[in-house]
Amino acid sequence: MTLADSYRYDKFDTCNLKKALTAATAKIEKNQIKAQIAENIDKLTELQGMLSAQNRYGVLIVFQAMDAAGKDSMIRHVMSGINPAGCQVTSFKQPTNLELDHDYLWRIHQHVPARGMIGIFNRSYYEDVLISRVHPEIVLNAHLGSIDKPAQVDQHFFKQRYEDIRYFEKYLSRNGFLILKFFLHISKEEQRKRFLRRIELPSHNWKFSEADIKERKYWKNYQKAYQDAINQTATEKNPWYVIPSDDKWYSRMCVSNIIVERMKELPLSYPKMLPEQQEKLREALNILNSEN
């Protein structure tokens, strides 16, 4: 069984975050993990080269997590060796007034990567079934038709949004995009330790936000929101991967392994030259050789 199989949830599985691992069951030395990540980066670089040259498929990688789970460092370490020209990272913050004037997937679609590219979403359209699930009042800012009370942002409302997301991802898949969705799963105690580190280390103070402590009070609510989102939007074609993330290096290895494994499933190759194109190459080669 591969890591992709171990942490994968699709329509045949039910995710229970209380039972899902936040730490690895086996101890792996850090140097071994780093060596595996380095090997994966080499493989990913090769795959990205073919993805770009072929220009027929695209890859969208989605990272969701509780605060301090390591999304930023995950992106920095796992994608460190690939060509930056073939990769784009989008971090979704609070919607602007312009974005609120459109449907909630409008701002998302503008950042879907082009064919031949790897796109990374640091938080994503899933925020619209996560933070709004915990704080339904924020949905009122979007002026959605007849919805003008938090009580209307109910189970039926989110059932429709889960459906929207499934259709959106199915649409992207049909258009040649591989979607990889990762939930970096940490324990509440590990989050506490990381918050303490942010406060105690001057070089990490900038990472700390007062909002982090306020949102921590809603831990159970967020766990329920994540669990429901995973179960409602995990499909055979577009599964979720719930990654144990109390150990950052282990989680990085898992994610890099899965990205490589899944990208290998795409029929990637460098474009084959047509006979007339090969003849042009030979002519160019003869011209260059004759200059000696």
C-alpha positions as YAML, in Angstrom:
chain: A
units: angstrom
residues:
- id: 1
  name: MET
  ca: [0.00, 0.00, 0.00]
- id: 2
  name: THR
  ca: [1.36, 3.42, -0.98]
- id: 3
  name: LEU
  ca: [1.04, 6.65, 1.01]
- id: 4
  name: ALA
  ca: [-1.53, 7.76, -1.54]
- id: 5
  name: ASP
  ca: [-3.66, 4.77, -0.55]
- id: 6
  name: SER
  ca: [-3.05, 5.11, 3.20]
- id: 7
  name: TYR
  ca: [-4.34, 8.66, 3.53]
- id: 8
  name: ARG
  ca: [-6.82, 8.76, 0.66]
- id: 9
  name: TYR
  ca: [-10.55, 9.35, 1.09]
- id: 10
  name: ASP
  ca: [-12.93, 9.00, -1.81]
- id: 11
  name: LYS
  ca: [-16.62, 8.23, -2.17]
- id: 12
  name: PHE
  ca: [-16.02, 4.71, -0.86]
- id: 13
  name: ASP
  ca: [-14.59, 5.90, 2.48]
- id: 14
  name: THR
  ca: [-15.87, 7.97, 5.36]
- id: 15
  name: CYS
  ca: [-13.50, 10.35, 7.08]
- id: 16
  name: ASN
  ca: [-13.62, 10.60, 10.87]
- id: 17
  name: LEU
  ca: [-11.09, 13.23, 11.92]
- id: 18
  name: LYS
  ca: [-11.17, 12.09, 15.53]
- id: 19
  name: LYS
  ca: [-9.78, 8.74, 14.40]
- id: 20
  name: ALA
  ca: [-7.58, 10.02, 11.58]
- id: 21
  name: LEU
  ca: [-3.87, 10.10, 12.41]
- id: 22
  name: THR
  ca: [-2.13, 13.37, 13.19]
- id: 23
  name: ALA
  ca: [1.26, 11.66, 13.69]
- id: 24
  name: ALA
  ca: [3.14, 8.92, 11.85]
- id: 25
  name: THR
  ca: [2.83, 5.41, 13.25]
- id: 26
  name: ALA
  ca: [6.43, 4.50, 12.33]
- id: 27
  name: LYS
  ca: [9.57, 6.43, 13.19]
- id: 28
  name: ILE
  ca: [11.54, 7.52, 10.13]
- id: 29
  name: GLU
  ca: [14.86, 9.31, 10.52]
- id: 30
  name: LYS
  ca: [14.88, 12.92, 9.38]
- id: 31
  name: ASN
  ca: [17.81, 12.38, 7.02]
- id: 32
  name: GLN
  ca: [15.87, 9.57, 5.31]
- id: 33
  name: ILE
  ca: [12.85, 11.81, 4.93]
- id: 34
  name: LYS
  ca: [14.94, 14.62, 3.45]
- id: 35
  name: ALA
  ca: [16.58, 12.22, 1.02]
- id: 36
  name: GLN
  ca: [13.16, 10.97, -0.11]
- id: 37
  name: ILE
  ca: [11.89, 14.53, -0.59]
- id: 38
  name: ALA
  ca: [15.00, 15.39, -2.64]
- id: 39
  name: GLU
  ca: [14.40, 12.34, -4.83]
- id: 40
  name: ASN
  ca: [10.76, 13.34, -5.25]
- id: 41
  name: ILE
  ca: [11.74, 16.88, -6.26]
- id: 42
  name: ASP
  ca: [13.97, 15.45, -9.01]
- id: 43
  name: LYS
  ca: [11.08, 13.31, -10.26]
- id: 44
  name: LEU
  ca: [8.66, 16.23, -10.03]
- id: 45
  name: THR
  ca: [11.06, 18.42, -12.03]
- id: 46
  name: GLU
  ca: [11.09, 15.82, -14.81]
- id: 47
  name: LEU
  ca: [7.30, 15.47, -14.73]
- id: 48
  name: GLN
  ca: [6.85, 19.22, -14.79]
- id: 49
  name: GLY
  ca: [9.09, 19.46, -17.84]
- id: 50
  name: MET
  ca: [6.89, 17.03, -19.76]
- id: 51
  name: LEU
  ca: [3.71, 18.70, -18.45]
- id: 52
  name: SER
  ca: [4.91, 22.06, -19.77]
- id: 53
  name: ALA
  ca: [6.21, 20.79, -23.11]
- id: 54
  name: GLN
  ca: [3.12, 18.71, -23.84]
- id: 55
  name: ASN
  ca: [0.74, 21.53, -22.83]
- id: 56
  name: ARG
  ca: [-2.31, 19.26, -22.68]
- id: 57
  name: TYR
  ca: [-2.85, 18.81, -18.94]
- id: 58
  name: GLY
  ca: [-2.73, 21.00, -15.84]
- id: 59
  name: VAL
  ca: [-2.30, 20.24, -12.14]
- id: 60
  name: LEU
  ca: [-4.11, 21.98, -9.30]
- id: 61
  name: ILE
  ca: [-2.86, 21.30, -5.77]
- id: 62
  name: VAL
  ca: [-5.13, 22.43, -2.92]
- id: 63
  name: PHE
  ca: [-3.86, 22.83, 0.66]
- id: 64
  name: GLN
  ca: [-6.31, 23.25, 3.53]
- id: 65
  name: ALA
  ca: [-5.50, 23.10, 7.23]
- id: 66
  name: MET
  ca: [-6.06, 24.55, 10.65]
- id: 67
  name: ASP
  ca: [-3.83, 27.51, 11.55]
- id: 68
  name: ALA
  ca: [-0.14, 26.64, 12.08]
- id: 69
  name: ALA
  ca: [-0.40, 23.28, 10.32]
- id: 70
  name: GLY
  ca: [2.45, 24.18, 7.97]
- id: 71
  name: LYS
  ca: [0.90, 25.07, 4.61]
- id: 72
  name: ASP
  ca: [3.47, 27.73, 3.71]
- id: 73
  name: SER
  ca: [6.50, 25.65, 4.65]
- id: 74
  name: MET
  ca: [4.95, 22.66, 2.86]
- id: 75
  name: ILE
  ca: [4.80, 24.60, -0.40]
- id: 76
  name: ARG
  ca: [8.31, 25.98, 0.10]
- id: 77
  name: HIS
  ca: [9.93, 22.58, 0.71]
- id: 78
  name: VAL
  ca: [7.95, 20.30, -1.59]
- id: 79
  name: MET
  ca: [8.02, 22.60, -4.64]
- id: 80
  name: SER
  ca: [11.51, 24.05, -4.07]
- id: 81
  name: GLY
  ca: [13.25, 22.42, -7.03]
- id: 82
  name: ILE
  ca: [10.79, 22.93, -9.83]
- id: 83
  name: ASN
  ca: [10.91, 25.61, -12.52]
- id: 84
  name: PRO
  ca: [9.14, 28.68, -11.07]
- id: 85
  name: ALA
  ca: [8.00, 29.63, -14.58]
- id: 86
  name: GLY
  ca: [5.81, 26.52, -14.59]
- id: 87
  name: CYS
  ca: [4.28, 26.97, -11.16]
- id: 88
  name: GLN
  ca: [1.97, 29.54, -9.60]
- id: 89
  name: VAL
  ca: [0.90, 29.89, -5.96]
- id: 90
  name: THR
  ca: [-2.32, 31.64, -4.97]
- id: 91
  name: SER
  ca: [-3.21, 32.46, -1.37]
- id: 92
  name: PHE
  ca: [-6.87, 33.24, -0.89]
- id: 93
  name: LYS
  ca: [-7.65, 35.85, 1.74]
- id: 94
  name: GLN
  ca: [-10.89, 37.53, 2.77]
- id: 95
  name: PRO
  ca: [-12.92, 38.33, -0.38]
- id: 96
  name: THR
  ca: [-12.77, 41.89, -1.69]
- id: 97
  name: ASN
  ca: [-15.89, 43.93, -2.44]
- id: 98
  name: LEU
  ca: [-15.41, 43.20, -6.14]
- id: 99
  name: GLU
  ca: [-15.20, 39.47, -5.48]
- id: 100
  name: LEU
  ca: [-18.28, 39.57, -3.26]
- id: 101
  name: ASP
  ca: [-20.21, 41.11, -6.13]
- id: 102
  name: HIS
  ca: [-19.71, 37.90, -8.11]
- id: 103
  name: ASP
  ca: [-20.50, 34.25, -7.48]
- id: 104
  name: TYR
  ca: [-18.18, 32.74, -4.88]
- id: 105
  name: LEU
  ca: [-16.25, 30.63, -7.40]
- id: 106
  name: TRP
  ca: [-15.59, 33.63, -9.68]
- id: 107
  name: ARG
  ca: [-12.36, 34.64, -7.97]
- id: 108
  name: ILE
  ca: [-11.24, 31.01, -7.86]
- id: 109
  name: HIS
  ca: [-11.65, 30.31, -11.55]
- id: 110
  name: GLN
  ca: [-9.41, 33.25, -12.43]
- id: 111
  name: HIS
  ca: [-6.50, 31.52, -10.69]
- id: 112
  name: VAL
  ca: [-6.96, 28.00, -12.03]
- id: 113
  name: PRO
  ca: [-3.60, 27.18, -13.69]
- id: 114
  name: ALA
  ca: [-3.23, 27.13, -17.45]
- id: 115
  name: ARG
  ca: [-2.50, 23.91, -19.26]
- id: 116
  name: GLY
  ca: [1.11, 22.89, -18.78]
- id: 117
  name: MET
  ca: [1.22, 24.56, -15.37]
- id: 118
  name: ILE
  ca: [1.15, 23.44, -11.74]
- id: 119
  name: GLY
  ca: [-1.12, 25.67, -9.68]
- id: 120
  name: ILE
  ca: [-1.11, 25.68, -5.89]
- id: 121
  name: PHE
  ca: [-3.94, 27.03, -3.77]
- id: 122
  name: ASN
  ca: [-2.94, 28.01, -0.23]
- id: 123
  name: ARG
  ca: [-6.48, 27.84, 1.12]
- id: 124
  name: SER
  ca: [-9.10, 27.74, -1.59]
- id: 125
  name: TYR
  ca: [-12.77, 27.66, -2.52]
- id: 126
  name: TYR
  ca: [-13.18, 25.28, 0.42]
- id: 127
  name: GLU
  ca: [-13.05, 28.29, 2.72]
- id: 128
  name: ASP
  ca: [-16.62, 28.90, 1.57]
- id: 129
  name: VAL
  ca: [-17.76, 25.69, 3.28]
- id: 130
  name: LEU
  ca: [-15.38, 25.96, 6.23]
- id: 131
  name: ILE
  ca: [-15.06, 29.42, 7.80]
- id: 132
  name: SER
  ca: [-18.57, 30.29, 6.65]
- id: 133
  name: ARG
  ca: [-19.79, 27.06, 8.25]
- id: 134
  name: VAL
  ca: [-18.33, 28.16, 11.59]
- id: 135
  name: HIS
  ca: [-19.28, 31.82, 11.12]
- id: 136
  name: PRO
  ca: [-22.41, 31.79, 8.91]
- id: 137
  name: GLU
  ca: [-22.93, 35.52, 9.39]
- id: 138
  name: ILE
  ca: [-20.09, 36.30, 6.97]
- id: 139
  name: VAL
  ca: [-22.16, 34.88, 4.10]
- id: 140
  name: LEU
  ca: [-24.49, 37.86, 4.46]
- id: 141
  name: ASN
  ca: [-21.70, 40.10, 3.09]
- id: 142
  name: ALA
  ca: [-22.21, 38.52, -0.33]
- id: 143
  name: HIS
  ca: [-25.85, 39.71, -0.58]
- id: 144
  name: LEU
  ca: [-27.04, 36.34, -1.87]
- id: 145
  name: GLY
  ca: [-30.57, 36.77, -3.17]
- id: 146
  name: SER
  ca: [-33.07, 36.32, -0.37]
- id: 147
  name: ILE
  ca: [-30.52, 35.23, 2.25]
- id: 148
  name: ASP
  ca: [-30.39, 37.98, 4.84]
- id: 149
  name: LYS
  ca: [-30.25, 36.07, 8.13]
- id: 150
  name: PRO
  ca: [-27.55, 33.74, 9.52]
- id: 151
  name: ALA
  ca: [-30.26, 31.14, 10.21]
- id: 152
  name: GLN
  ca: [-30.76, 30.79, 6.45]
- id: 153
  name: VAL
  ca: [-27.14, 29.67, 6.06]
- id: 154
  name: ASP
  ca: [-28.18, 26.20, 7.07]
- id: 155
  name: GLN
  ca: [-27.53, 22.57, 6.21]
- id: 156
  name: HIS
  ca: [-29.43, 22.87, 2.92]
- id: 157
  name: PHE
  ca: [-27.32, 25.90, 1.96]
- id: 158
  name: PHE
  ca: [-24.08, 24.00, 2.46]
- id: 159
  name: LYS
  ca: [-25.42, 20.87, 0.76]
- id: 160
  name: GLN
  ca: [-25.85, 23.00, -2.35]
- id: 161
  name: ARG
  ca: [-22.33, 24.38, -2.03]
- id: 162
  name: TYR
  ca: [-20.84, 20.91, -1.70]
- id: 163
  name: GLU
  ca: [-22.69, 20.06, -4.89]
- id: 164
  name: ASP
  ca: [-21.27, 23.18, -6.58]
- id: 165
  name: ILE
  ca: [-17.75, 22.16, -5.63]
- id: 166
  name: ARG
  ca: [-18.15, 18.59, -6.84]
- id: 167
  name: TYR
  ca: [-19.43, 19.84, -10.20]
- id: 168
  name: PHE
  ca: [-16.65, 22.45, -10.42]
- id: 169
  name: GLU
  ca: [-13.96, 19.83, -9.82]
- id: 170
  name: LYS
  ca: [-15.62, 17.39, -12.21]
- id: 171
  name: TYR
  ca: [-15.64, 20.13, -14.83]
- id: 172
  name: LEU
  ca: [-11.93, 20.80, -14.35]
- id: 173
  name: SER
  ca: [-11.14, 17.09, -14.51]
- id: 174
  name: ARG
  ca: [-13.03, 16.77, -17.79]
- id: 175
  name: ASN
  ca: [-10.90, 19.59, -19.14]
- id: 176
  name: GLY
  ca: [-7.63, 17.81, -18.41]
- id: 177
  name: PHE
  ca: [-6.80, 19.02, -14.91]
- id: 178
  name: LEU
  ca: [-5.50, 16.76, -12.16]
- id: 179
  name: ILE
  ca: [-6.78, 17.98, -8.78]
- id: 180
  name: LEU
  ca: [-4.89, 17.01, -5.63]
- id: 181
  name: LYS
  ca: [-6.55, 18.01, -2.35]
- id: 182
  name: PHE
  ca: [-4.59, 17.85, 0.90]
- id: 183
  name: PHE
  ca: [-5.83, 18.44, 4.44]
- id: 184
  name: LEU
  ca: [-2.84, 18.84, 6.78]
- id: 185
  name: HIS
  ca: [-4.20, 17.27, 9.95]
- id: 186
  name: ILE
  ca: [-2.64, 18.40, 13.24]
- id: 187
  name: SER
  ca: [-3.67, 17.83, 16.84]
- id: 188
  name: LYS
  ca: [-4.92, 20.63, 19.04]
- id: 189
  name: GLU
  ca: [-1.91, 20.14, 21.33]
- id: 190
  name: GLU
  ca: [0.52, 20.49, 18.42]
- id: 191
  name: GLN
  ca: [-1.19, 23.69, 17.34]
- id: 192
  name: ARG
  ca: [-0.78, 25.02, 20.90]
- id: 193
  name: LYS
  ca: [2.95, 24.27, 20.79]
- id: 194
  name: ARG
  ca: [3.37, 26.04, 17.48]
- id: 195
  name: PHE
  ca: [1.46, 29.09, 18.71]
- id: 196
  name: LEU
  ca: [3.71, 29.21, 21.79]
- id: 197
  name: ARG
  ca: [6.77, 29.04, 19.53]
- id: 198
  name: ARG
  ca: [5.49, 31.95, 17.49]
- id: 199
  name: ILE
  ca: [5.13, 34.02, 20.66]
- id: 200
  name: GLU
  ca: [8.35, 32.97, 22.38]
- id: 201
  name: LEU
  ca: [10.71, 33.30, 19.41]
- id: 202
  name: PRO
  ca: [11.18, 36.93, 18.29]
- id: 203
  name: SER
  ca: [11.96, 35.77, 14.75]
- id: 204
  name: HIS
  ca: [8.55, 34.07, 14.63]
- id: 205
  name: ASN
  ca: [6.48, 36.85, 16.20]
- id: 206
  name: TRP
  ca: [5.37, 38.11, 12.80]
- id: 207
  name: LYS
  ca: [3.59, 34.79, 12.18]
- id: 208
  name: PHE
  ca: [1.33, 35.19, 15.20]
- id: 209
  name: SER
  ca: [-2.09, 36.76, 14.89]
- id: 210
  name: GLU
  ca: [-4.54, 37.52, 17.67]
- id: 211
  name: ALA
  ca: [-7.19, 35.99, 15.41]
- id: 212
  name: ASP
  ca: [-5.42, 32.63, 15.74]
- id: 213
  name: ILE
  ca: [-6.33, 32.44, 19.42]
- id: 214
  name: LYS
  ca: [-9.88, 33.59, 18.79]
- id: 215
  name: GLU
  ca: [-10.45, 30.94, 16.11]
- id: 216
  name: ARG
  ca: [-8.86, 28.24, 18.28]
- id: 217
  name: LYS
  ca: [-11.93, 28.49, 20.52]
- id: 218
  name: TYR
  ca: [-13.92, 27.03, 17.61]
- id: 219
  name: TRP
  ca: [-11.65, 23.99, 17.21]
- id: 220
  name: LYS
  ca: [-14.48, 21.43, 17.40]
- id: 221
  name: ASN
  ca: [-16.62, 23.44, 15.02]
- id: 222
  name: TYR
  ca: [-13.81, 23.58, 12.47]
- id: 223
  name: GLN
  ca: [-13.10, 19.87, 12.82]
- id: 224
  name: LYS
  ca: [-16.75, 19.16, 12.07]
- id: 225
  name: ALA
  ca: [-16.71, 21.57, 9.12]
- id: 226
  name: TYR
  ca: [-13.58, 19.97, 7.65]
- id: 227
  name: GLN
  ca: [-14.90, 16.46, 8.18]
- id: 228
  name: ASP
  ca: [-18.18, 17.26, 6.45]
- id: 229
  name: ALA
  ca: [-16.42, 19.05, 3.57]
- id: 230
  name: ILE
  ca: [-14.10, 16.10, 3.02]
- id: 231
  name: ASN
  ca: [-16.89, 13.54, 3.12]
- id: 232
  name: GLN
  ca: [-19.18, 15.57, 0.87]
- id: 233
  name: THR
  ca: [-16.59, 16.40, -1.80]
- id: 234
  name: ALA
  ca: [-14.28, 13.35, -1.85]
- id: 235
  name: THR
  ca: [-14.93, 11.45, -5.07]
- id: 236
  name: GLU
  ca: [-13.21, 8.59, -6.85]
- id: 237
  name: LYS
  ca: [-11.81, 11.02, -9.42]
- id: 238
  name: ASN
  ca: [-11.01, 13.82, -6.97]
- id: 239
  name: PRO
  ca: [-10.26, 12.28, -3.56]
- id: 240
  name: TRP
  ca: [-8.98, 14.01, -0.43]
- id: 241
  name: TYR
  ca: [-5.70, 13.15, 1.30]
- id: 242
  name: VAL
  ca: [-5.73, 13.64, 5.08]
- id: 243
  name: ILE
  ca: [-2.05, 13.95, 5.98]
- id: 244
  name: PRO
  ca: [-0.70, 13.43, 9.55]
- id: 245
  name: SER
  ca: [1.05, 16.76, 10.14]
- id: 246
  name: ASP
  ca: [2.23, 16.93, 13.74]
- id: 247
  name: ASP
  ca: [5.66, 16.15, 12.28]
- id: 248
  name: LYS
  ca: [6.22, 18.67, 9.48]
- id: 249
  name: TRP
  ca: [8.97, 16.70, 7.75]
- id: 250
  name: TYR
  ca: [6.91, 13.52, 7.66]
- id: 251
  name: SER
  ca: [3.96, 15.42, 6.21]
- id: 252
  name: ARG
  ca: [6.20, 16.95, 3.53]
- id: 253
  name: MET
  ca: [7.43, 13.52, 2.52]
- id: 254
  name: CYS
  ca: [3.86, 12.20, 2.31]
- id: 255
  name: VAL
  ca: [2.66, 15.08, 0.17]
- id: 256
  name: SER
  ca: [5.64, 14.97, -2.19]
- id: 257
  name: ASN
  ca: [5.24, 11.20, -2.59]
- id: 258
  name: ILE
  ca: [1.57, 11.55, -3.43]
- id: 259
  name: ILE
  ca: [2.10, 14.39, -5.91]
- id: 260
  name: VAL
  ca: [4.68, 12.34, -7.80]
- id: 261
  name: GLU
  ca: [2.57, 9.16, -7.68]
- id: 262
  name: ARG
  ca: [-0.52, 10.93, -9.00]
- id: 263
  name: MET
  ca: [1.27, 12.94, -11.68]
- id: 264
  name: LYS
  ca: [2.77, 9.71, -13.00]
- id: 265
  name: GLU
  ca: [-0.79, 8.59, -13.75]
- id: 266
  name: LEU
  ca: [-1.09, 11.32, -16.37]
- id: 267
  name: PRO
  ca: [-0.03, 10.24, -19.89]
- id: 268
  name: LEU
  ca: [2.81, 12.77, -19.95]
- id: 269
  name: SER
  ca: [5.53, 12.73, -22.59]
- id: 270
  name: TYR
  ca: [7.64, 15.14, -24.60]
- id: 271
  name: PRO
  ca: [6.02, 15.97, -27.95]
- id: 272
  name: LYS
  ca: [7.20, 13.76, -30.83]
- id: 273
  name: MET
  ca: [8.54, 15.59, -33.84]
- id: 274
  name: LEU
  ca: [6.85, 15.07, -37.20]
- id: 275
  name: PRO
  ca: [9.05, 13.91, -40.12]
- id: 276
  name: GLU
  ca: [9.09, 17.40, -41.66]
- id: 277
  name: GLN
  ca: [10.06, 18.89, -38.27]
- id: 278
  name: GLN
  ca: [12.89, 16.37, -37.94]
- id: 279
  name: GLU
  ca: [14.09, 17.35, -41.39]
- id: 280
  name: LYS
  ca: [14.15, 21.01, -40.31]
- id: 281
  name: LEU
  ca: [16.22, 20.00, -37.29]
- id: 282
  name: ARG
  ca: [18.72, 18.18, -39.50]
- id: 283
  name: GLU
  ca: [18.98, 21.23, -41.74]
- id: 284
  name: ALA
  ca: [19.60, 23.45, -38.73]
- id: 285
  name: LEU
  ca: [22.20, 20.99, -37.42]
- id: 286
  name: ASN
  ca: [24.02, 21.00, -40.77]
- id: 287
  name: ILE
  ca: [24.06, 24.80, -40.85]
- id: 288
  name: LEU
  ca: [25.49, 25.01, -37.33]
- id: 289
  name: ASN
  ca: [28.11, 22.32, -38.04]
- id: 290
  name: SER
  ca: [29.18, 24.07, -41.26]
- id: 291
  name: GLU
  ca: [30.12, 27.17, -39.25]
- id: 292
  name: ASN
  ca: [33.12, 25.33, -37.71]
...
